[in-house]
């Protein structure tokens, strides 16, 4: 059991995008393409099979459930339904090979820390940030592309 939960994009969001081909909350058109990059799918948190799997690009606000004002950006989900990542599964193994930037946020969406991590050794950084009582959650971003991957919260 880990000291944190990994919060992927909700199933209702992924299903809505697949059904309407529009970004929830914004109505912007979504775009489907064959994967040209590793991803990951923000719902199952698996990397895409480049040149094989189809993915949907759409606008998403990672702060929608945790604070205002909005800060939307582009993310991908599999075009075909997939199972949402289990929050208690620990850090996604397929993503350890990719550099990430962890951003720690306190109330009011105030960023109180940021650290770039390579080599998949993220647990110590996560525990350090979540050990600060002011930190409410972390956003994990792809360091190279800068886009949102998933959120981390204290377990339970």
Buried (B, 14 or more C-beta within 10 A) or exposed (E): EBEBBBBBBBBEBBEBBBEEBBBBBEEEEBEEEEBEEBBBBBBBBBBBEEEEBEBBBBBBBBBBEBBEEBEBEBBBBBBEEBEBBEBEEBBBEEBBEBBBBBBBBBEEBEEBBEBEBEEBEBBEBBEBBBEEEEBBBBBBBBBEBEBBBBBBBBEE
